[in-house]
Amino acid sequence: MSSEHSLLLRAAEAGLQVRWTDVAGVEREVAPDVVEAVLRSLADSAGAAGAAPPLLTCVVGHTLSVPGSGSGDAHWVAEDGTAQPARQTGAGQWQAPPTPGYWHWAQGPRLQAVAVAPQRSWFPGPGTACRHWGVAAQVYSVPGTGDGGIGDSGGIADWIPRLRAHGATAIALSPIHASMPIRSGFSPYSPSDRRWLEPLHGAPLQQLPEAAAAVRAADADLDARLAAHEADEQIEWAEAAAAKWQWIGRLPAWLQTHRPGQWRQIESELMAGGAPLASWAAQTAALSRSPASLQAFGQWLAQASWRQLQHDARQDGMAIGLIADLAVGFDPAGVEAQDNAGAVLQGLELGAPPDAFNPHGQAWGITGYAPGALRAQGYAPFITLLRAVMAQRGGVRIDHILGLLRLWVLPRGAGAGQGIYLRYPFDDLLNLLVLESWRNRCVVIGEDLGVVPPGIRDALAARGVLGMEVLAFNRDEQGFLPTAQWRRSAVAMSSTHDLPPVAGWLQGRDLQWRRRLGWNDEAADQAQTVQRQAEVQQLAARAQAEGVDSGDLQRDALALTARAPSVLALLPLEDATASIEQPNLPGTVEAHPNWCRRMASHADDAAIEGRLAAFAAQRRQGATA
């Protein structure tokens, strides 16, 4: 056997895809040295499951293969301990129970855990709204009264009444996972632990108004620093985080002195967090060199703030309410990696090959779980994660949902192009996602952009997982597609955090940044400018063809998005406010002000209300068309 053939066999056994098709449809082959490097790292990651995986998955009523099962009588045992006969449909084949849940298949002394998923994930009933819509918010950027310069639940709360006045049913949030210690910059997609919330996004003035105001009033210097950060157009993350933590850290002492009964109630809730909260607080304290008691209190503040906000949104009539954003991975030095050391990819980081977002590819500096380790552990880390993120939420957006099938992995420190696709157990992960959606009554949105494998969008749609239809990508050589051709089983969006808002796209603001960063030579810059001018004309032609041309092409673009047949449409607040700057420019760290711009608190409210009203009107018109 040749060394090349042996390498291909080893790669296939490890789930590595040596040959793949790029975004332009060109067949690519990964260099042998990259394959070898990734194979060495995978050998250090947790191993594969044995002949009898701890957890099998299937769909209600479908046939399940139980390895090693005999032909004798068997039963399905439900979570409440009740049992029902299991029907064998063939050698080793059994019909799944008719009800979703976590079951055990029992035959004699043998017990096999089985997750039985519904056919489709949860979505609000047809009586709640004809076509849902809402906004997408970068939490850190949304100013709120007394937020200390870092957006929190209080800023989002201010949007609920104005959105409900126009019939909105959802607010999609940027990730609010617990971050690594903030010593310079910040990215919501590089968290320490996705199972916990970031305390800095909790709202002291919303949750503890008397104590929060009193602490600021007692320290003029602290109050001035917080006020200065609140007035900044960009977040100076290290300084703003330090000031807000100082504010949060003084709340317990004030409560103990002035409101001891209220503090005792908080203490009882902290005790209810038990060992998981204590462990997270201790590990986070070690990373940040701060008291564990402060971290635990900060976590309580964040949990209470966002729980209250989801309750208020539902009480106010929002059928979905808050939509969480689940980042694709986590920092290899963070708490989630420490807690799941036996399941984490060792020596590898996640990224993306060259695609429509970044022609150079991306290395994200984060890691994820090893597929073999997930199987061997009965998918426990994945299930725990889903439950944590879906708790007290009406929906979840899965960042890079293509990762349920495959992830681009590369040796830590290598260039973005020095990667390879690693396959994951798609059917099992999808079944668990759909099951937890059903149990938590949580809409599921999958970010299915970039290099998309054939068939995955249809497979996700068949299970009720919504894809993403983004205006900028919904075009071909002839121009922008009719909105009637946008997918129904998707979320329609005018832009994303990795793209310029419509106003910026119309002005070529993203092209200006590429020019500033030296990504294009003069010839390429001129070609892209000419192409953008043509695309702007194509957008205007589409608006005219659909009868929404108003003379304001930014407004027309939002109208086209709202007209889509997609069951949910989300208007990014950058488009609601007609901003020209995108929150994040993929492929940059310090060269572009990523994840730090604050929305203008003095924005033109009348213009914003007009855009919200127009977006809502288009959704209503589409519902009756």
Residue, then its C-alpha position, 0 to 999 in steps of 0.5 A: m500500500s502506498s504512503e499516499h493511499s495509507l494517508l487517505l485511509r487514515a484521514a477517512e477513518a478520522g472523518l477528515q475530508v481531504r478533497w472538498t469544493d470551494v465557494a467558487g465550485v472549484e475542487r480542492e485537495v488538502a496538502p499531505d503535510v496538513v493532513e498529517a498535522v491534523l491527524r496527529s492532533l486528533a490522536d491526542s483528542a478523546g477517542a471514539a465510542g465503543a460498539a455500544p454508544p452510550l446514547l443513540t438518537c432517532v425520530v419519533g415513529h422511525t426505525l432505530s438500529v440497536p447494535g447487538s440487540g436480540s430477538g427477545d421481548a424489549h420495552w421502552v422506558a420513559e423518563d417517568g419510569t413507565a414502560q411500553p412494549a418495543r416492536q421489533t421491525g427486523a434484525g436489530q431494528w426497533q420502532a421508536p416510541p411515538t412521543p419525543g423524549y429521553w428513553h431507555w430501550a430495555q431487553g433483559p438486563r441491558l439498558q440503552a439510552v435513546a434520545v427520541a426527537p420530534q420530526r420538527s423543531w418548535f415554532p409558534g402556532p399559526g394563531t400567534a402571527c401570520r409572519h413573524w418579524g423582529v430586530a437583531a441587536q448587538v447587545y454591547s452596542v445598544p445604549g441604555t440608561g446607566d449601562g456604564g458604557i457596555g450594553d446590557s439587558g436594560g438597553i434591550a428592554d427599552w426596545i420592547p415597547r416600541l417594537r410591540a407597538h409595530g407588532a414585532t414578535a422577536i429580538a435576536l441578541s448577539p452572543i452574551h456568553a461568559s467572556m474571558p477576562i477583558r484586558s484589551g479587545f473583546s469578541p462575543y464569538s470567542p467566549s470562555d464558557r457558552r453555558w453561562l452569561e456574561p455578567l457585564h451584560g447584566a443591568p444593575l439599574q434594571q435589577l437593583p435600581e436602588a442599590a445601583a443608584a446609591v453606589r454611583a451617588a456615593d462615589a463621584d469618581l466612579d460615577a464620572r468614569l461610568a458616565a464618560h464610558e456611557a458617552d463614548e462612541q466606541i467601547e474602550w473595553a478594558e477600561a469600561a469593563a473595569a469600571k462596570w465590575q467595580w460598580i457591580g462589586r460594590l452592590p452586595a455590601w450596600l445591600q447587606t447594610h441597607r437591604p439585608g432582607q433583599w440580600r438574603q433572598i439573593e443569597s438563597e438564589l446563589m445557593a440554589g445555583g449549587a456546585p455548577l455555579a460555584s465551580w464556574a465562579a471559582q474557575t472564572a475567578a482564577l482566570s480573572r484574579s477576582p473573588a469567586s463571590l463577585q463572579a457568582f454575584g455577577q452571574w446572578l445579576a446577568q441571569a436575573s436580568w435576562r430572565q426578567l426581560q424574556h418574561d416581560a417580552r412574553q407578557d407584552g405579547m411577543a410570541i418568540g421574545l429573545i433569540a439567543d446566539l450560540a457561538v460555534g466554539f470557545d477559548p481553549a483556555g476558558v472554563e468550558a474547555q477546562d470543564n470538558a477537557g476530555a472532549v475538546l479538540q487538542g492542538l486544533e482551532l476552528g476557522a473557515p476557508p476562503d468564502a464570500f465573507n473573507p477571500h483569505g479564509q479565517a482562523w478564529g482562535i477558538t476550539g470545539y468538541a472532538p466528534g469521537a469524544l462527543r459520541a463516547q460521552g453520550y453527547a453530554p457536553f452538547i446537551t448541557l450546552l443546548r439546555a443552558v443556551m435555550a433556558q429562558r429564551g424563545g429562540v436560538r441562532i446556531d452560529h455556523i450550523l454547518g458545523l453539525l456536519r463538518l468544521w474547518v479545523l487547522p493546527r493552532g497557529a497555522g494559516a487559515g488556508q492550512g485547514i481541512y474539514l472534519r466530519y461530525p455526527f450530523d444526524d445525532l446532533l440534529n436530532l438532539l437539537v430538535l429535541e431540545s428545541w421541542r422541550n424548551r419551546c425554542v425556535v432554531i435558526g441556523e446560520d447556513l452561509g459560507v461554503v455550504p455542502p450540498g443537501i444540508r439546507d434541505a436536511l435542516a429545513a425538513r426538521g424545522v431548522l430555519g436557514m438565513e436568507v440575506l439580501a446581499f447574497n440573494r442574487d445571480e448573474q442577472g441581478f437580485l432574485p425576486t423576493a418570492q424565491w427566497r426560502r420560506s423555511a428561513v429568516a430574511m435579513s437585510s444584512t448581518h454583523d459580518l456585512p456592511p449595513v445597507a446604507g454602508w453597502l450602497q456607499g461602498r463603505d466596505l470597499q473603502w475599508r478593503r482599500r484602507l487595509g491594502w487588501n486590494d490593489e488599484a485594479a481590483d479596487q476599481a473593478q469592485t467599485v464598478q461591480r458595486q455600482a452595477e449591483v446598486q442599479q440591480l437592487a434599484a431595478r428589483a425594487q422597481a419590479e416589485g413596486v416598492d421603489s420610494g426614491d430611498l434605496q435603503r428603505d426599499a432594500l428593507a422593504l424587499t427583505a420584509r416582503a420575503p415569504s420567510v416565516l421570520a424576518l429580522l431587521p438589524l438595528e444597524d439598518a433600522t438606524a441607517s448606520i454605514e459601519q458593520p459591527n465586525l470585519p472578518g479577517t481583522v482583529e485590531a485593524h478594524p474597530n470590531w465589536c466596539r461601536r455604540m449605537a448613537s443615543h441621539a439617533d433620529d427617533a422619527a426616522i427609526e420609527g418610520r423604518l420600523a413601521a414600514f418594515a412591519a407594514q410590508r410583513r402584514q401586506g405579505a401575509t395577506a398577499 
